[in-house]
Amino acid sequence: MDTQKITHEMRLKHWMQIIVQRHKSGLTVKDFCEQQDIPIKQYYYWQHKIRLRFAPAQAPGTEKEEVPTLVPLSAAVPVQDSLIVRCGAFSLEVTEHTSERLLQKTLLLLQKVNA
């Protein structure tokens, strides 16, 4: 891997941490960026880059069955006590506050829809 790729990977990891930190803070992007002295355009630029990297958009007009894929641990965003499952436009977030009953109902519903 050349130095440009290594540098890009390091920046991606750095910005993933910043984005996770913003989500955990509960602040709006504008407030967080002002508080951290981060240019808001730069925040959105890296957020876009990360989204493209980990959830590339499907080309318009192409129909393709979406299959969930595993993300290598080295690329996973570290988040405590939560789980996010994404499949296309669908996203399910399970946190420590999610009740077991709600999770069971949701999984049963997804199983029925998938059948």
PyMOL commands that set and color helices and strands:
alter all, ss='L'
color gray80, all
select helices_A, chain A and resi 3-25+29-36+40-54+73-75+100-114
alter helices_A, ss='H'
color red, helices_A
select strands_A, chain A and resi 82-87+90-95
alter strands_A, ss='S'
color yellow, strands_A
deselect
rebuild
show_as cartoon
